[in-house]
Amino acid sequence: MKPINAIRMGGVDVLPLVEGGKGVAISNGITAGHWAAGGGAGTFSAVNADSYDEDGKPIPQLYHARTRRERHEELVRYAIAGGIAQARRAYEIAGGRGRIHANVLWEMGGAERVVTGVLEGAKGLINGITCGAGMPYRLSEIAARFNVHYYPIVSSARAFNALWKRAYHKVADLLGGVVYEDPWLAGGHNGLSNSENPERPEDPFPRVLALRKLMRDCGLGETPIIMAGGVWWLEEWEDWIDNPELGPIAFQFGTRPLLTQESPIGPAWKRKLLTLKPGDVFLNRFSPTGFYSSAVNNAFIHELRERSERQVAYSTDQVGEHVAEYGVGPRRRVVYLTERDLVRAHGWEQGGFTEALRTPDSTLIFVTPEKSQELLADQVACMGCLSQCRFSNWSQEGPEFTNGKKADPRSFCIQKTLQAVAHEADDDAVMDNNLMFSGHNAYRFASDPFYGNGFIPTVRQLVERILTGR
């Protein structure tokens, strides 16, 4: 394998190895600090991160306010306190080595307020802000205010071009790097556009090369591109390393740091990772963000798929083939189905799926009474964890604080399930019945000899293995 040399990133020389930020409480200050101590860039998630009590135990994020707007304010306070706590932990562990980055989602609720609050409360502890899941135009402005580097996450040259022209050209000196996230292979939320086929992955090389050509036109020929999504062994990327066409390249590891001693995920999750097979990670569009996302294809995903499959179109008037009367809800308000769909609906009812729920697309889905009650309770308990949520119809923009659409029962409360999988990860049933984000290469844990006999490395051992090869 080619030697891995340091590159200039964020104003200093570091190893071109970046820890990927992972959702609610999964990448934390401990993993980020140890990764940075190994000479790379460690990343903690500032998305509803954990804060701690006097005994060092995570403070449960419980919501007591009566309205969504008030609960949203509680969430923002939790998020800021948690981000500051993780930054302090990472800084102490890193001891001045490497870089410490905070990862945020632009579409998370109160994103600008959270980022600003964390940077204000952790001055001098954070070297960079990584941000994706949307188009974070104001990221450069926030970075300039606190004199930290910023790292936008994009999945195409076109996306970066829009960011550059609208905002980033004004703060070019603090652009620490551009993260290219493969929209077919990365875990969590992915940046697939409407023009791209989710079932036809594209080779990342020409897409990254197009990004580099654009960056050179913008005077950013020496600004690193960070390849994210699908990175496992660096031998598989030797054509990228020291390639003059691509310029400075770093590699982001999101999935592999899950299986380390320092990783906060529980034993059940770690056991699951060691058993995954090709195809066990599923690219889907159930997320309340509306984005595609990649997750382990467990009972939670199966239920979402089946929920959407029990779906028929309806009309409020007799139109075309929609002539069969069907009563919806406690008052049995009449809508019209096709004769074929009426037969299907009766079949689902006989199977116990007796509750018909309306979607924003003039369809009905059929669920059990228990699931109907759960969905309604989750929608009522919304705390505004996203800037806009299709599951609950929340929007953080006033005056109505709604996205103007019906709440969509085909989705789910993402905050609820990510908190559960992060904090109850000792239970196999919890792992199977909640959202487990993962990159598509997670199946390689089972076949990589490094993890033979259930071996789980420390972060330092993982970094050393990455540097020395298979």
Buried (B, 14 or more C-beta within 10 A) or exposed (E): BEEBEEBBBBEBEBBBBBBBBBBBBBBBBBBBBBBBBBBBBBBBBBBBBBBBEEEEEBEEBEBEEEEBBBBBBBBBBBBBBBBBBBBBBBBEBBEEBBBBBBBBBBBBBBBBBBBBBBBEBBEEBBBBBBBBBBBBBBBBBBBBEBEBBBBBBBBBBEBBBBBBEEBBBEBEEBBBBBBBBBBBBBBBBBBBEEEBEEEEBEEBBEBBBBBBEBBEEBEBEEBBBBBBBBBBBBEEBEEBBBBEEBBBBBBBBBBBBBBBBBBBBBEBBBEBBBEBEEEBBBBBBBBBBBBBBBBBBBEBBEBBEEBBEBBBBBBEEEEEBBEBEBEBEEEEEEBBBBEEBBEBBEEBEEEEBBBBBBBBEEBBBBBEEEBBEBBBEBBEBBBBBBBBBBBBBBBBEEEEBBBEEBBBBBBBBBBBBBBBBBBBBEBBEBBBBBBBBBBBBBBBBBEBEBBEEEEBBBBBBBBEBBBEEE
